[in-house]
Amino acid sequence: MKHVDEYRDGALAKGIAAAIAREADPGRTYRLMEFCGGHTHAISRYGLEDLLPPQVRMIHGPGCPVCVLPMARIDLGIACARQPGVTVCVYGDLMRVPGSHRSSFLKAKAEGADVRMVYSTLDAIRIAEREPHRQVVFFAIGFETTTPPTALALKAARKKGLKNFSVVCNHVLTPSAMTAILQSGEPEGVRIEGFVGPAHVSTIIGTRPYELFARDYRKPVVIAGFEPLDVAQAILMLVRQINQGRSEVENEYIRAVTADGNARAQGVMADVFELRESFEWRGLGFLPLSALKLRDTWAEFDAERRFGLVETPAKDNPACECGAILRGVKRPSECRLFGTVCSPDTPMGSCMVSPEGACSAHWTYGRFRERERRVA
Ligand code: SF4
């Protein structure tokens, strides 16, 4: 496939891997966090860890939107869907994320709640137009990548004069999560020498927001695309920065990411959203100024205000290690539920649901390699 195959070329990958092995100092460790679930998926799918020397270790980060959404927000969305006359629209990978008391959007739907899976924000708008007798709520999740489409949907709703459309806003911000990871001390925290920076998020926000991590925390960041050669090249660039004692923001994904990002998308977001004072992240807890809410000028479209939705504290399954995995402290195979009671068919935590989740990626690709390594 043109424009994809060249980023999956096995011979080139082996060449980059050889350069990493040559340049990585065997006398030290390189602990690199791939922030994005898309990178976690690529690393597992293409077996990139198998190409790395033992001193280079990849640590999975919290950049999977479904995974970081706390149970209390799932419960809130389900409570909204159970209200008479309300239709809640969600992206597909949210349907099976466990809420409290073994609930989920899928189970709520089976029990009669009107939950509908949509592929885009505009699908939700179309439902609101087609069914004016129902209150249509879009349950918005995601990092900076999916925030502009939500803002555009709200603008479309206002332009069309829709009175039956609103949004539960769960949009979160990447730099806040990176800061939280760097600020969390041992034993909860994890030692990281550099970041493989997000791909799609960076097309929106650009490379500048990461300068803080290079300057103040002395952590190099290399923005990378989601193809295997992108990730391998980013790892090589990080190894070189660390060897040379540099901490800079470098951009491997120059075909899509610029220093300033997408000004138009940023403008649309700023029109509609403002910072929340605090928001709970699964695994990271409550983080200040880490998420967005609708501005007062958009209050009429805010489902939390319209339906008086209130978050109730909720506790994860105590045996589920999603929190530690999202902080990079544990790996999926270190959870005792992995592959026993927890699998993609019966997910016990959010990390097993989305293909971008570390547990799901490891279940689909990594566990076979682990077994092969043990046998060898
Ligand atoms: S394997 Fe399942 S229970 Fe364990 S951390 Fe992953 S999602 Fe949670």
Residues whose N, C-alpha, C, O or C-beta is under 5 A from the ligand:
A	BS01	SF4	A319 C320 E321 C322 P332 C335 L337 F338 C342 M348 G349 S350 C351 M352 C359
